[in-house]
Amino acid sequence: MANTYSQIFYHVVFAVRNRECLITPTIKDDLYKYIYGIVKNQQQSLFIINGMPDHVHLLLNCKPDINLSHLIKEIKEHSTKFINDKKIISGKFYWQAGFGAFSIGKRDLSRV
C-alpha cells in the first residue's frame, strides 16, 4: 500500500516437540541462518534470533499485511524439513504445535 508506514514488532517463541533439547550447538547456527532466510523470503525483517536447546526466540518487524500465523507456519514447516533432510540429529525433528507472540514497542526493543 503506497504511503503506508508501520512498525510492528513481535517477540515470537516456539518450542521443539515435547520440549526435547535438540537444538544443539552443532545445528544451532545453520538452523538460525535458515530461519533468517525464510523470514527474508517472506519480505519481513528478523532483528535477532536466539534460544535454548528446546525453544527459539525471534524478534520480528512485520509489515501490516502479513499473517503472523502463516509466517510462523512457514518457518516451522521449512526448518523442520531442513533439519530432517540434513539428518543432523538421530530420529525425526518436529516443532511443538502453536507459538507465543507478544507485541513490542519501539522503545522496548533494546531490552528485548
Rosetta blueprint (number, residue, H / E / L):
1 M L
2 A L
3 N L
4 T L
5 Y L
6 S L
7 Q L
8 I E
9 F E
10 Y E
11 H E
12 V E
13 V E
14 F E
15 A E
16 V E
17 R H
18 N H
19 R H
20 E L
21 C L
22 L L
23 I L
24 T L
25 P H
26 T H
27 I H
28 K H
29 D H
30 D H
31 L H
32 Y H
33 K H
34 Y H
35 I H
36 Y H
37 G H
38 I H
39 V H
40 K H
41 N H
42 Q L
43 Q L
44 Q L
45 S E
46 L E
47 F E
48 I E
49 I E
50 N E
51 G E
52 M E
53 P L
54 D L
55 H E
56 V E
57 H E
58 L E
59 L E
60 L E
61 N E
62 C E
63 K L
64 P L
65 D L
66 I L
67 N L
68 L H
69 S H
70 H H
71 L H
72 I H
73 K H
74 E H
75 I H
76 K H
77 E H
78 H H
79 S H
80 T H
81 K H
82 F H
83 I H
84 N H
85 D H
86 K H
87 K L
88 I L
89 I L
90 S L
91 G L
92 K L
93 F L
94 Y L
95 W E
96 Q L
97 A L
98 G L
99 F L
100 G E
101 A E
102 F E
103 S E
104 I E
105 G L
106 K H
107 R H
108 D H
109 L L
110 S L
111 R L
112 V L
